[in-house]
Amino acid sequence: MTEENEENRENGPRNAATDAWSKNWVVPILLLMLRQWSSYGYELMEKMATFGFTMMNPGTFYRTLRQMEKDGMVSSSWDTSETGPARRVYSITATGESYLKYWAESLNQYQRMMDTFFQLYTGRSAQKDKEKPEERDEANGTSRPDPAQSQQNRTGD
């Protein structure tokens, strides 16, 4: 059986769009979590479910953490304070903070683009959501009375 078929059997059906999306998000989400608290790998992997990463391969996950450490985004140390085996605890570094800031700024720009896209797609702008286009004075951005309604009020009809 091929590796891909084996993975399908273990994790359910694959979706290329979802796979690409999730691979791009693992690093910034890990950095976001590590920004809030230092943690060991297993705990981080469990908390990834909060972001929708329920079927994460542990081998891939730990390789990602090790690569992030090689890239200088995280540092790790061994915690031997608790009973049981020592655990590697990960912390975000200044480089990781910079990368996370870059991601947040990029996402903010992307969100603005998506907002504009959907405003155009739905045929309305943020300002016009509550008013009909024909009821707005486009020159100064204020509402104007409906001419038919004004005529009716003057004649008493």
Secondary structure, DSSP 8 states (H G I E B T S, - for coil): --HHHHHHHHH----HHHHHHHHHHHHHHHHHHHHH--EEHHHHHHHGGGGT--S--HHHHHHHHHHHHHTTSEEEEEE-SSSSS-EEEEEE-HHHHHHHHHHHHHHHHHHHHHHHHHHHHHT--TTTTTS-GGGEETTTTEE---HHHHHHHHHT-
